Amino acid sequence: MTTNDDAWLVVPLYNEATVIGDVVRAALPTFANIVCVDDGSTDSSAAAARAAGALVVHHATNLGQGAALQTGIAYVVTQTDASYLVTFDADGQHQVSDAEAMVALAREEDLAIVFGSRFLDDRTKAGFLKKVILKTAVWVTNQSTGLRLTDAHNGLRVIRRDAAARVNLVQNRMAHASEIVLQLGRTRLPWREYPVHVLYTEYSKGKGQSVLNSVNILVDLVFK
């Protein structure tokens, strides 16, 4: 029996057919409610997510991760009575145990937002270049948002319903990671960071995500 019936996982999904089924199946025993936003995938991602047990919402064309995240957040806020939503990546890098612990922390301390951070402990083995780029992105984000996070661009977040209702992302590409921090910070609702383990798998490295996404974050922050 799940203890998180009032929490939904929101999973932006784009061409992750080989892993999304495993991601959904691993999460379902803990989070019975999962919505995957298929962002115009050209493979069988949507079918794999649905077969594994997720609800799937579709974008007709690829709009970008920010747009997919906004669609998922809006779905949970308008179509469910969820108390919390958890933003969760589709590629297997996030740990269900971390998401569960973050929801528990939000309940225990009456927090509206819990940001996952891979830099609060030493479990995440990021390469030197990736770490430098991400730390730079954190500095830029903190300057623009007024918050003091250690990891501003971690996709694992817990957002309480009242905070989620005030999110309206318009940055479709990687700059949405700073935009959501800014919008959540402006709510003035209580927040905390929580140490999480981001697992850089051979799969994600093979897609070039270990450094490329970090570079994209900086480019989008500069040119947004």
C-alpha positions in Angstrom: 0.0 0.0 0.0 1.4 3.4 -0.9 1.4 6.2 1.7 1.6 8.9 -1.0 -1.9 8.7 -2.6 -2.1 12.5 -2.4 1.2 13.1 -4.3 1.7 12.9 -8.0 4.9 12.4 -9.9 5.2 14.7 -12.9 7.6 13.3 -15.5 8.5 15.3 -18.7 9.1 12.7 -21.4 11.0 12.9 -24.7 12.4 9.9 -26.5 13.1 7.7 -23.4 11.4 4.5 -24.6 14.2 2.3 -23.5 14.1 3.4 -19.8 10.8 5.0 -19.0 9.0 1.7 -18.4 11.5 0.8 -15.7 11.3 4.3 -14.2 7.5 4.1 -13.9 7.5 0.6 -12.5 10.1 1.4 -9.9 8.1 4.4 -8.7 4.6 2.9 -8.7 4.9 1.0 -5.4 5.6 4.3 -3.7 3.7 6.8 -5.9 0.6 5.3 -7.3 -0.1 8.5 -9.4 2.3 9.3 -12.2 1.6 11.6 -15.1 4.1 11.5 -18.0 4.0 14.4 -20.4 5.1 13.1 -23.8 6.7 16.1 -25.5 6.3 15.0 -29.1 8.5 11.9 -28.8 9.4 10.2 -32.1 9.8 6.8 -30.5 7.5 4.6 -28.4 8.0 6.5 -25.1 4.3 7.2 -24.6 3.3 3.6 -25.2 6.0 2.3 -22.8 5.0 4.8 -20.1 1.3 3.9 -20.4 2.0 0.1 -20.5 4.0 0.5 -17.3 1.1 2.2 -15.5 1.5 5.9 -16.0 -1.1 8.3 -17.2 0.2 10.0 -20.4 -0.6 13.5 -21.6 0.6 14.4 -25.1 2.2 17.4 -26.9 1.6 17.1 -30.6 5.1 18.5 -31.3 8.3 18.8 -29.3 8.0 22.1 -27.2 10.8 21.6 -24.7 11.2 20.4 -21.2 9.9 23.6 -19.6 6.7 23.3 -21.6 6.3 19.7 -20.6 6.8 20.4 -17.0 4.2 23.2 -17.1 1.7 20.9 -18.7 2.3 18.3 -16.0 2.0 20.8 -13.2 -1.2 22.3 -14.7 -2.7 18.8 -15.1 -2.1 18.0 -11.4 -3.4 21.3 -10.2 -6.5 21.4 -12.4 -7.4 17.7 -12.8 -6.6 16.2 -9.4 -7.0 16.9 -5.7 -3.3 16.2 -5.0 -1.7 17.9 -2.0 1.8 17.6 -3.5 3.5 17.0 -6.8 7.0 15.8 -7.4 8.9 16.8 -10.6 10.9 13.7 -11.6 13.2 13.0 -14.6 12.4 10.2 -17.1 16.0 9.0 -17.6 16.5 7.0 -14.4 18.8 9.5 -12.7 16.5 10.3 -9.8 15.9 7.9 -6.9 12.4 7.1 -5.7 13.7 6.9 -2.2 14.8 10.5 -2.3 11.4 11.6 -3.7 9.7 9.7 -0.9 11.9 11.3 1.8 11.4 14.8 0.4 7.6 14.4 0.5 7.9 13.1 4.1 10.0 16.2 5.0 7.4 18.5 3.4 4.7 16.9 5.5 6.7 16.9 8.8 7.9 20.5 8.5 4.9 22.0 6.7 7.1 23.0 3.7 5.7 24.2 0.4 8.8 23.4 -1.6 11.6 21.0 -1.2 14.5 21.3 -3.6 16.7 18.3 -4.3 20.4 19.1 -4.1 23.2 16.8 -5.3 25.8 19.1 -3.6 24.7 18.6 0.0 26.6 15.3 0.3 29.2 13.4 -1.8 27.0 10.6 -3.2 26.6 12.1 -6.6 29.7 11.6 -8.8 29.6 14.5 -11.2 32.6 15.1 -13.4 34.8 18.2 -12.8 33.6 20.1 -15.8 29.9 19.4 -15.1 30.3 20.5 -11.5 32.0 23.8 -12.5 29.2 24.5 -15.0 26.4 23.7 -12.6 28.0 25.7 -9.8 28.2 28.6 -12.2 24.5 28.2 -13.1 23.7 28.1 -9.4 25.5 31.4 -8.8 23.6 33.0 -11.8 20.3 31.7 -10.5 20.8 32.8 -7.0 21.7 36.3 -8.1 18.5 36.6 -10.1 16.1 34.9 -7.7 17.4 36.0 -4.3 17.4 32.5 -3.0 20.5 30.7 -1.7 20.4 27.3 -3.2 23.3 24.8 -3.5 21.8 23.2 -6.6 19.4 25.3 -8.5 19.0 23.0 -11.6 18.1 19.7 -10.0 14.9 18.3 -11.6 13.8 16.6 -8.4 11.5 18.9 -6.5 8.5 18.5 -4.2 5.9 21.3 -4.6 2.8 21.7 -2.4 -0.4 22.4 -4.2 -0.7 26.1 -3.1 2.8 26.7 -4.5 2.3 24.7 -7.7 -0.8 26.8 -8.5 1.4 29.8 -8.7 3.8 28.3 -11.2 3.4 29.5 -14.8 6.5 28.6 -16.9 7.0 30.3 -20.2 10.7 29.3 -20.7 10.4 26.1 -22.7 14.0 25.1 -22.8 16.5 24.7 -20.0 16.1 28.2 -18.6 12.9 27.0 -17.1 15.0 25.5 -14.3 15.8 29.0 -13.1 12.4 30.3 -13.9 10.7 27.8 -11.6 13.1 28.7 -8.8 12.2 32.4 -9.3 8.5 31.8 -9.3 8.6 29.5 -6.3 10.8 32.0 -4.4 8.3 34.7 -5.0 5.5 32.8 -3.2 7.4 33.5 0.0 6.2 30.0 1.2 8.5 27.9 3.4 11.2 25.8 1.6 14.2 23.7 2.2 16.9 21.8 0.3 17.3 18.0 0.7 20.4 15.9 -0.2 19.7 13.6 -3.2 21.7 11.1 -5.2 21.7 11.8 -8.9 22.8 8.6 -10.7 24.7 9.3 -13.9 24.1 6.1 -15.8 25.8 4.8 -18.9 22.6 5.4 -20.6 22.4 9.1 -19.7 26.1 9.6 -20.4 25.7 7.9 -23.8 23.1 10.6 -24.7 25.6 13.3 -23.8 23.5 14.6 -20.9 26.3 14.6 -18.4 27.8 17.9 -19.7 25.6 19.0 -22.6 22.6 19.7 -20.5 24.7 21.8 -18.1 26.1 23.8 -21.0 22.5 24.3 -22.4 21.5 25.6 -19.0 24.1 28.3 -19.1 23.4 29.2 -22.7 19.7 29.5 -22.0 20.3 31.6 -18.9 22.4 34.0 -20.9 20.1 34.3 -23.9 16.7 33.8 -22.3 
